[in-house]
Amino acid sequence: MVRSLSRQILRWYSDASDFLHAPVDVRTVATIRIGYAALLLINVLCWWPDLDRWFSDEGVMTLANSRRIIDPKCLTLFQILPGDRLTLRIVYGLFLGQIVALLLGWKSRLQAACCFVWLVSFQHRNILIFDGEDTLFRIIGFLLIFMPLGRIWSVDSLWSPQPEPDEHSLVVDGWSVRLLQIEMTLIYFSAAWIKLLGPAWRDGTALYYVSRLDDYWGRFPIPAVLLETPWIVRSLTWSTMAAEFAVPLLIWFKPTRRIALGIAITFHLACEYAMYLFLFHWIMLTGWMSFLQTEDFQLAARILRLKTANSRT
């Protein structure tokens, strides 16, 4: 019995290892890197008009006050840097430069690590102006550090002599990407579970109230009938929960992976159309790109070649 149990444990360990270290296409990693860096650049550039107000000792919150409202274990480089405006502008410029370097793929892993440290430092300098979107930036930024970021579509790959890409050279150990995949599914599942605990979501009226939040809703026009007809509101509310429960399950299976990705993409683009949530839905879509596989890039290449051929004729 002990021997049988040992064999079963070893089998479980082997299966878990195979799952965690399954190879991924390097183009998936490059897509995540480029998407993340582009969004982070937009995010950080938007700090500029109020940079002094939010992050300097001459603004609304001194470093001493910011340390009183945050867990002391949450570190920031601003604890060891001068709090004047000049220093703030220097480190801000350095942060921007390293984001651009990450976007271009120059010394990619080093830039990812530095960008993560700068991002955490700014967030811990004034935690009151950040929200769940910024938490996701932080999580993906941390996982990027462990990904093979510069293998393709990067300055690193141009400077380093590379053999002609083939089926084997385009795949790498995917454990770091797998962690991001797990994180994305947990985000969806936890969101669905929290919704399920809310009475307004269970009775189907939640979207009616969401659509009355003027600070978040009404980015582009939506037919009034969709949000004023009770059975339509209930259908949309329950469909939202169903999608958030279904996607984390369906996306792990090959026959339903593209269906799940399609649902996730449609959901986020629809919310982006209707709501003011800045970059939240775009950074979520960047995370979902971790589920792209080789056949998706092959399909995209065939479509591109077909469109190019049609445009020449």
Secondary structure, DSSP 8 states (H G I E B T S, - for coil): -HHHHHHHHHHHHHHHHHHHT-EEEHHHHHHHHHHHHHHHHHHHHTTGGGHHHHHSTTSSS-HHHHHHSS-TTS--GGGTS--SHHHHHHHHHHHHHHHHHHHHTSSHHHHHHHHHHHHHHHHHH-GGG--HHHHHHHHHHHHHTTS-TTSSSSHHHHHS------TTTTEEE-HHHHHHHHHHHHHHHHHHHHHHHSHHHHTT-HHHHHTT-TTTB-SS---THHHHSHHHHHHHHHHHHHHHHHHHHHTTSHHHHHHHHHHHHHHHHHHHHHB--TTHHHHHHHHHGGG--HHHHHHHHHHHHHHHHHHH-
